[in-house]
């Protein structure tokens, strides 16, 4: 089974918490080595084999990270590799801890772009194969190996070609040991005319992914901020602006970076973060502006979580015009465990757009809604964003439940906000989108 370049590009994982993952992975691997695969179950399927049924699923969902030299703590390239960890793999996929895309499957909008979640039938196949005793099968049934993309490339380049503009931060030396540090250089873009952005990807260096906690970027013109360019956090791929919308790149602009480095044992000299920008054709203007904005939850600017305590924060946001919510990305650190996005309609109805109830700071995903599924808000509707925090020993990612935790920018602190990409409509635009969606629904109905 050979994957398309687009599919491969969307599956690349570039988390920067390498040290934490290595610590967790090492402990997991020691435990896994001691485990033996299960014997066959009476109700397990006797027909499933690794070569015919399991290897293609692993290529599609797992091997991009679980191969020699990649981020995964173990390789899952061969039958011997996989059989060694079979029970653990079964539990991880059944719990949806892997592949790492924390988004609930039973509530909210389920039609997403760049969706990493494993299909239910693939999960069932893996668990049944493990229950059947992990039979290998005929080596002739093995799919050809996948040609994985170069990790130094922009991952969206396979879809859009080389970026039209690449903006690089000024070099920075990151020590192997020390406190969190921030690097905020301002560099020219070289953009000579106003353009509408089609896609954006922020890319730390391959070595810098170990220490680049986040990298935000904004346009500046004449020394004044002129809109957000992009946001990057651990594990994020990129941003794609929907057709008809325009995230504007102003002429003669500069980009101001806000890079958070977290020294964790990797000594880097002259590290740089790159932002690749793909433009629409020059004649493209876009009907409506799209913005990427950090939306605070109440308490997002000040709170404390006591030792062995929990917390919920909530924020309410309304708009002066109709809007379409294009993407939702929770943000927090190691005590944030869940976040939801809801809509309170002006007639009192409450709708859940998205729920992430198993959130992890190891994986920051921008959940991009399909064009026909993106939530529409009328004037008078409100967004409700809710975050839940767990500073107890029950939180597996909590480094120290004995500590008070407050709001702050350090990795040891907490945050309380979400990133939303919003297309700002007018009444005509709102009604046009509604009519287009209704027309598609009617056309999809079977003839009677």
Beta strands, then each sheet from edge to edge (+ up, - down):
strand 1: 112-113
strand 2: 165-168
strand 3: 172-174
strand 4: 181-183
strand 5: 186-188
strand 6: 195-204
strand 7: 212-221
strand 8: 224-233
strand 9: 239-240
strand 10: 245-249
strand 11: 254-261
strand 12: 268-271
strand 13: 273-279
strand 14: 288-296
strand 15: 304-305
strand 16: 310-318
strand 17: 323-331
strand 18: 336-344
strand 19: 350-356
strand 20: 367-369
strand 21: 376-377
strand 22: 382-390
strand 23: 405-406
strand 24: 417-424
sheet 1: 1+ 20- 17+ 21-
sheet 2: 1+ 20- 17+ 24- 14+ 10+ 6- 9+
sheet 3: 1+ 20- 17+ 24- 14+ 10+ 6- 13+ 2-
sheet 4: 3+ 12-
sheet 5: 4+ 11- 5+
sheet 6: 4+ 11- 7+ 8-
sheet 7: 15+ 23-
sheet 8: 16+ 22- 18+ 19-
end
